[in-house]
Amino acid sequence: MPLGVRLQDRAVFASFYAGANAQAIDWLRRFVQPAGRGVGWLQGAVGSGKSHLLQAVCAQLPGSGYFPLNELAALGPGVLEGAESLSAVCLDDLQRVAGDAAWEAALFRLYVEVDLRGGRLLLAADQSPAQLPFGLPDLASRYAAAPLFVLQPLDEAQQRDALRLRAQLRGLELPEETALYLQRRFPRDMATLQGLLDTLDVASLAEQRRLTLPFIRDVLGSGLPQGE
């Protein structure tokens, strides 16, 4: 991984609850196959799973690279040097560098080199290529030609299913009442809820306790009431 960026251990396809995003998942599973190649674009709001899926692709492909541009943009486009030789290049948060001439020049070079090699390039942002303020027309047009998948947020029932899936993969049982409690007492976005599950996982392992409501109250406190 470039520059010490590490993948999250649990950011794999098996722990991603697809919901209404089955088409995107099917495309990505083909993308990581030996015959996979080309360019794809994931669009979605914070917490929609873009970063999870980019990292899941990297977890499937040895010799790939995950570049979270929110973290790397300040280092300059030189961080992309040599990336074209990777088995897959996954660029997250493209909105962070759209409109920056130096970054766009580097991104265009990377696109051309990956294309010439028949490689893989996966891009993600909170908007589509057409909505971002790219100043380099050749770059904008190539990005706009890529398959675009708009990730749909999970509804509340799907959020609980997703949390149960992640808990099961860790060997934990997450009762329905416990998942409901997390939704009602904390912000209802998947990034927050998954972070809470991480905290509970560590505490449960340390104390050898199940994820009951009394245990969760002990670990997390009363939470943040949502106007109930």
C-alpha positions as CSV (number, residue, x, y, z in Angstrom):
1,M,0.0,0.0,0.0
2,P,1.3,3.5,-0.9
3,L,2.5,5.9,1.8
4,G,1.5,3.7,4.7
5,V,-2.2,3.8,3.9
6,R,-3.7,0.6,5.4
7,L,-6.9,-1.1,4.4
8,Q,-9.5,-1.7,7.1
9,D,-9.4,-5.4,8.0
10,R,-13.2,-5.8,7.7
11,A,-13.6,-3.9,4.4
12,V,-14.3,-6.9,2.2
13,F,-17.1,-8.0,-0.1
14,A,-18.4,-10.5,2.5
15,S,-19.1,-7.8,5.0
16,F,-20.9,-5.4,2.6
17,Y,-24.7,-5.5,2.8
18,A,-25.8,-4.8,-0.8
19,G,-29.3,-3.7,-0.3
20,A,-30.3,-1.9,-3.5
21,N,-26.7,-1.9,-4.7
22,A,-26.6,-5.5,-6.1
23,Q,-25.8,-4.3,-9.6
24,A,-22.7,-2.4,-8.4
25,I,-21.5,-5.4,-6.4
26,D,-22.0,-7.7,-9.3
27,W,-19.9,-5.4,-11.6
28,L,-17.1,-5.1,-9.0
29,R,-17.0,-8.9,-8.5
30,R,-16.4,-9.2,-12.3
31,F,-13.9,-6.3,-12.1
32,V,-11.6,-8.3,-9.7
33,Q,-11.7,-11.5,-11.8
34,P,-8.5,-12.3,-13.7
35,A,-10.1,-11.1,-17.0
36,G,-11.3,-7.9,-15.3
37,R,-10.1,-4.5,-16.6
38,G,-11.3,-1.0,-17.4
39,V,-12.6,1.9,-15.4
40,G,-15.5,2.3,-13.0
41,W,-17.0,5.2,-10.9
42,L,-18.8,4.9,-7.6
43,Q,-20.9,7.8,-6.5
44,G,-22.4,8.2,-3.0
45,A,-22.7,10.2,0.1
46,V,-20.6,9.8,3.2
47,G,-21.4,6.4,4.8
48,S,-22.8,4.9,1.6
49,G,-20.0,2.4,1.4
50,K,-17.7,3.8,-1.4
51,S,-14.5,3.5,0.7
52,H,-15.5,0.0,1.8
53,L,-16.0,-1.2,-1.7
54,L,-12.7,0.3,-3.0
55,Q,-10.9,-1.4,-0.2
56,A,-12.7,-4.6,-0.8
57,V,-11.4,-4.5,-4.4
58,C,-7.8,-4.0,-3.1
59,A,-8.3,-6.9,-0.6
60,Q,-9.1,-9.2,-3.6
61,L,-6.2,-8.0,-5.8
62,P,-2.6,-8.4,-4.5
63,G,-0.4,-5.6,-5.7
64,S,-3.3,-3.1,-5.9
65,G,-3.3,0.4,-4.3
66,Y,-5.9,2.4,-2.3
67,F,-5.5,6.2,-2.5
68,P,-7.8,8.2,-0.1
69,L,-7.4,11.6,-1.6
70,N,-8.9,13.4,1.4
71,E,-5.8,12.3,3.2
72,L,-3.2,12.4,0.4
73,A,-4.2,15.5,-1.5
74,A,-1.9,17.8,0.6
75,L,1.1,15.7,-0.4
76,G,0.6,16.6,-4.1
77,P,0.1,14.5,-7.2
78,G,3.5,12.9,-6.9
79,V,1.8,10.3,-4.6
80,L,0.5,8.7,-7.9
81,E,4.0,8.1,-9.3
82,G,4.3,4.5,-10.4
83,A,0.6,3.7,-9.6
84,E,0.0,2.6,-13.2
85,S,2.0,-0.6,-12.5
86,L,-0.4,-1.7,-9.8
87,S,-2.9,-4.5,-10.5
88,A,-5.7,-2.0,-9.6
89,V,-5.7,1.7,-8.7
90,C,-8.5,2.7,-6.4
91,L,-8.9,6.5,-6.0
92,D,-11.3,7.7,-3.3
93,D,-12.7,11.2,-2.8
94,L,-12.0,12.6,-6.3
95,Q,-14.0,15.7,-5.3
96,R,-11.0,16.7,-3.1
97,V,-8.8,17.3,-6.2
98,A,-11.2,18.1,-9.0
99,G,-10.4,21.6,-10.4
100,D,-6.7,21.4,-9.3
101,A,-4.7,21.6,-12.6
102,A,-1.6,19.7,-11.3
103,W,-3.7,16.9,-9.9
104,E,-5.8,16.7,-13.0
105,A,-2.7,16.4,-15.2
106,A,-1.4,13.6,-13.1
107,L,-4.8,11.9,-13.1
108,F,-5.0,12.1,-16.9
109,R,-1.5,10.6,-17.2
110,L,-2.5,7.8,-14.9
111,Y,-5.7,7.1,-16.8
112,V,-3.8,6.9,-20.1
113,E,-1.1,4.6,-18.7
114,V,-3.6,2.3,-17.1
115,D,-5.6,2.1,-20.3
116,L,-2.6,1.3,-22.3
117,R,-1.6,-1.5,-20.0
118,G,-5.2,-2.9,-19.9
119,G,-5.3,-2.3,-16.2
120,R,-8.0,-1.5,-13.7
121,L,-9.0,1.9,-12.4
122,L,-11.8,2.4,-9.8
123,L,-12.8,5.9,-8.8
124,A,-15.2,7.3,-6.2
125,A,-16.6,10.6,-5.2
126,D,-19.7,12.2,-3.7
127,Q,-20.8,13.3,-7.2
128,S,-20.8,12.0,-10.7
129,P,-17.9,13.0,-13.1
130,A,-20.3,15.4,-14.9
131,Q,-21.1,17.2,-11.6
132,L,-17.5,17.7,-10.5
133,P,-15.6,20.9,-11.6
134,F,-12.9,19.2,-13.7
135,G,-11.0,21.8,-15.7
136,L,-9.3,19.4,-18.1
137,P,-11.9,18.4,-20.7
138,D,-10.0,15.2,-21.8
139,L,-10.0,13.9,-18.2
140,A,-13.7,14.8,-17.7
141,S,-14.8,13.1,-20.9
142,R,-12.9,9.9,-20.1
143,Y,-14.3,9.7,-16.6
144,A,-17.8,10.4,-17.9
145,A,-17.6,7.5,-20.2
146,A,-16.9,5.0,-17.3
147,P,-19.7,2.9,-15.9
148,L,-21.3,4.9,-13.1
149,F,-22.9,3.3,-10.0
150,V,-24.8,5.5,-7.6
151,L,-24.8,3.8,-4.3
152,Q,-28.2,3.9,-2.6
153,P,-28.4,4.3,1.2
154,L,-29.8,1.6,3.4
155,D,-33.2,2.1,5.0
156,E,-33.5,1.4,8.7
157,A,-34.4,-2.2,8.4
158,Q,-31.5,-2.8,6.0
159,Q,-29.2,-1.0,8.4
160,R,-30.0,-3.5,11.1
161,D,-29.5,-6.4,8.7
162,A,-26.1,-4.9,7.7
163,L,-25.1,-4.6,11.4
164,R,-26.2,-8.2,12.1
165,L,-24.1,-9.4,9.1
166,R,-21.0,-7.6,10.3
167,A,-21.6,-8.9,13.9
168,Q,-22.0,-12.5,12.6
169,L,-18.7,-12.3,10.7
170,R,-17.1,-11.4,14.0
171,G,-18.7,-14.3,15.9
172,L,-21.2,-12.0,17.6
173,E,-24.9,-12.1,18.0
174,L,-26.7,-8.8,17.6
175,P,-30.3,-9.0,18.9
176,E,-33.0,-7.0,17.1
177,E,-33.7,-4.9,20.2
178,T,-30.0,-4.1,20.5
179,A,-29.8,-2.9,16.8
180,L,-32.9,-0.8,17.4
181,Y,-31.4,0.8,20.4
182,L,-28.3,1.9,18.5
183,Q,-30.5,3.4,15.8
184,R,-32.7,5.3,18.2
185,R,-30.0,6.6,20.5
186,F,-27.2,7.5,18.0
187,P,-26.9,9.2,14.6
188,R,-28.5,6.9,12.0
189,D,-25.7,6.7,9.4
190,M,-23.8,3.5,8.7
191,A,-20.4,5.0,9.4
192,T,-21.4,5.9,13.0
193,L,-23.3,2.6,13.6
194,Q,-20.4,0.5,12.3
195,G,-18.0,2.5,14.5
196,L,-20.2,1.7,17.5
197,L,-20.2,-2.0,16.6
198,D,-16.4,-1.9,16.5
199,T,-16.3,-0.4,20.0
200,L,-18.8,-3.0,21.2
201,D,-16.8,-5.8,19.6
202,V,-13.6,-4.8,21.5
203,A,-15.5,-4.4,24.8
204,S,-17.4,-7.7,24.4
205,L,-14.1,-9.6,23.7
206,A,-12.4,-8.0,26.7
207,E,-15.3,-8.6,29.1
208,Q,-16.6,-11.9,27.5
209,R,-20.1,-10.5,27.5
210,R,-22.9,-10.7,25.0
211,L,-24.4,-7.6,23.3
212,T,-27.3,-7.1,25.6
213,L,-28.9,-3.7,26.3
214,P,-27.4,-3.3,29.8
215,F,-24.0,-4.1,28.4
216,I,-24.3,-1.6,25.6
217,R,-25.5,1.1,28.0
218,D,-22.5,0.4,30.2
219,V,-20.1,0.7,27.2
220,L,-21.7,3.5,25.2
221,G,-23.7,5.4,27.8
222,S,-27.2,6.7,27.0
223,G,-26.3,7.9,23.5
224,L,-27.7,10.9,21.7
225,P,-31.5,11.1,21.8
226,Q,-33.1,11.7,18.5
227,G,-36.0,13.8,19.7
228,E,-38.0,11.0,21.1
